Structures are given as C-alpha cells and as structure tokens.
Amino acid sequence: MDPLPGPGKPLRVTDVKQTREERLAAKLRENLRLRKAQARAMKTEIGNAELPKPEGDR
C-alpha cells in the first residue's frame, strides 16, 4: 500500500490515521530521548557538585 497516494487518488481515512499515528510515535520517541538526556545531564551535574563536609572533619 502506498502511504501517499498519487494525484487523482483519494486519501483514505486509514492512510491519514496511520500517518498521524506514525508522526505521534516519532514525536514520543524524540521526547523520550530528550527527557533521558536531560535526566543524565542532571545526574552528572549533581554528581559533580561538591558535597558539604561534615562538621567534625574540620
């Protein structure tokens, strides 16, 4: 089945729905990748922060 019909071929509802679902799935995957990258960056940032020393070690 051709995802985009040529000139003169009507676009069926199932074709429109499928392409919409594909676009949504791609956006969700992209969003997940970005959120994971943000989480890794925050984890690294927190890991690099200096922790305060306990009072007894001074």
C-alpha positions in Angstrom: 0.0 0.0 0.0 1.4 3.4 -1.0 1.4 5.7 2.1 0.8 8.8 0.0 -1.5 8.3 -3.0 -0.6 10.0 -6.3 -2.7 12.7 -7.9 -6.2 11.8 -8.5 -6.3 9.1 -5.8 -8.4 10.0 -2.8 -6.7 9.8 0.6 -8.3 7.2 2.7 -9.1 7.7 6.4 -6.9 4.7 7.3 -4.0 6.3 5.5 -4.4 9.6 7.3 -4.8 7.9 10.7 -1.7 5.7 10.0 0.5 8.7 9.1 -0.8 10.6 12.1 -0.1 7.7 14.4 3.4 7.4 12.9 4.0 11.1 13.5 2.8 10.9 17.1 5.0 7.8 17.7 8.1 9.6 16.3 7.4 12.7 18.5 7.0 10.5 21.5 10.3 8.7 20.8 12.0 12.1 20.3 10.6 13.4 23.6 11.7 10.3 25.4 15.3 10.7 24.1 15.3 14.3 25.2 14.0 13.6 28.6 16.5 10.8 29.1 19.4 13.1 28.0 18.1 15.8 30.5 18.0 13.2 33.3 21.5 12.1 32.5 22.8 15.7 32.5 21.1 16.4 35.8 22.5 13.3 37.3 26.0 14.2 36.1 25.6 17.8 37.4 24.5 16.5 40.8 27.4 14.0 40.9 29.9 16.8 40.1 28.6 19.1 42.8 30.7 19.4 45.9 29.1 17.9 48.9 29.4 19.8 52.2 31.9 18.3 54.6 30.7 17.1 58.0 31.4 19.4 60.9 33.7 17.0 62.7 36.3 16.8 59.9 37.5 20.4 60.0 
